[in-house]
Amino acid sequence: MSGIRVLVAGASIAGPALAHWLGRRGAEVTVVERAPELRPGGQAVDARGVAREVIGRMGLDAAVRAARTDTAGAYTVDVDGNVLETFRADDHGGDGYIAEIEILRGDLSRVIYDDTRDGVEYVFGDRIAELSQDADGVDVAFAGGDRRRFDLVVGADGLHSALRSMVFGPRERFIRHLGLVLAFYTVPNEFGVDRWLLDYQDQESGRSAGLRPLPDATRAMAMLSFPAPDFDVDYRDIEAQKRLLRERMAGLGWLTPRILAHLDDTPDFYLDQVAQVVMDRWSSGRVGLLGDAAFSASPFSGGGTGLALVGAYLLAGELAAAGWDPEAGFAAYEGRMRPYVEANQEIGRLHVHSRDVPEPDAEPGPEPDMEALTELVERAINGVELPDYAGVPDGATSPR
């Protein structure tokens, strides 16, 4: 065991995944999460290409597959519900629009937490209040009153990362709003949703509404989006967000009025800007960032979970390979990850721009370069090497 003490902020997916790999490399890991417990449910997330390889190396392939949503595919529909396009989960070897491994964010978080909780210290209902570092370590004051010292600290606390603001500067410096707002929440499945996602897009307004199946067949996940060049609603003010959603979705056809009718009764409403995080570097001294906190590609990239899982593997591996030297380890992690991140962020931007509403007198745009697009998608799915880290400690037991 290395005896290296690492504090990880955030217990969604990136944080527990990093805890898994740090623990296997010999570190003593503490994960702090400001929520009182793991957050259940959430949007469906996908694991494609190299991210599936990471799940396999974690020994969690069977557990993850057992918790999948089992979505068969997706239909895009018109305002009357007529099917326009069909996408199957087995398209493109399971790496298509609907991935073979699709799982609710909260369910994946639970799988990784259950895998790590016996060897990792989880602290719920607390957060980092103050932090100062020197050449040898990081002193952390927690909001609950504890003061402790760690060798390394990693922020995996999402798009609105408090640790990023504390160490790197205000959020406005790094968050790039892409001009869309996304909302989702569970509703009673009065719509007959079975194993197929339904997606309605109104080309004139740039708005969309959708429904997707959930493991609990009595419920469905509603998904709504609308264009918004500016976004200034507090991401913690739920009532203001609901008012905004009602205003912006008013008059949209298909099943939208029935979906909105459940807005006040849902237990898990979420609304936020579709945004990316763009930073020149993801570390400062002994403090680093991972997942959306460092390089959010936005939900429209389809690659956020892959970035979190792959990033966790590489960050732990490179730190251990560098003998836990933060400068060398963080730099090597960033060098391996950045091209992969940039490809996924480009996918996210292209997907959002594909929903832009053209001006009435606008000239048609150029036809997309399909060869270049295909190459970009391949880089976003598989465009990163997973070293074996021969010679680096690995405390793995037999696969679960």
Order of alpha helices (4+ residues) and beta strands (2+ residues): beta-alpha-beta-beta-alpha-alpha-beta-beta-beta-alpha-beta-beta-beta-beta-beta-alpha-beta-beta-beta-beta-alpha-alpha-beta-beta-beta-alpha-alpha-alpha-alpha
